[in-house]
């Protein structure tokens, strides 16, 4: 099992994302997609596992299907939604020039729960220094406590994340779905 490592924020993460976005947009052209940097590496000053999270946001199912085909042609394998409706997950199957660093790639419908969850949480932390710092401390502590257990690490963050999403007006049914999908990983 891989050791969980949380590092201080790296100012190179936005540049890595921008290069990735450029490569992905070029490959996905002319599809109607929006590409967003999400996850902890997208929040300036927040400690993170050094793995970028990238969401490709699409307007409808037909564009999602075309996006899946295009990403498979680029060298990703589509591994399904992993229990998160409206958000598909991809893994690299080969080295892709410009995308050699660790990253998680998702494609999802614009208003799907999985995409909204990522965007709302990112934006909240970007705009709330106190909560960002609390989350950073929590992540560092959990990485030390559960350095070899990703499930316990994720479980330890769940209450913090769901409390923020409640502040962002997500309802309890939506939060239950998010909690359930995190347990399936």
ABEGO torsion letter per residue (X at the ends): XBBBBBBBBBAAAAAAAAAAAAAAAAAAOABBBBBBBBEAAABBGBBBBBBBBBBBBBABAAAAAAAAAAAAAAGBBBAEAGGBBGBBBBBBABBBBGAABBBBBBBBBAABAAAAAAAAAAAAAAABAAAAAAAAAAAAAAAAAAAABAAAAAAAAAAAAAAAAAAAGBBAAAAAAAAAAAAAX
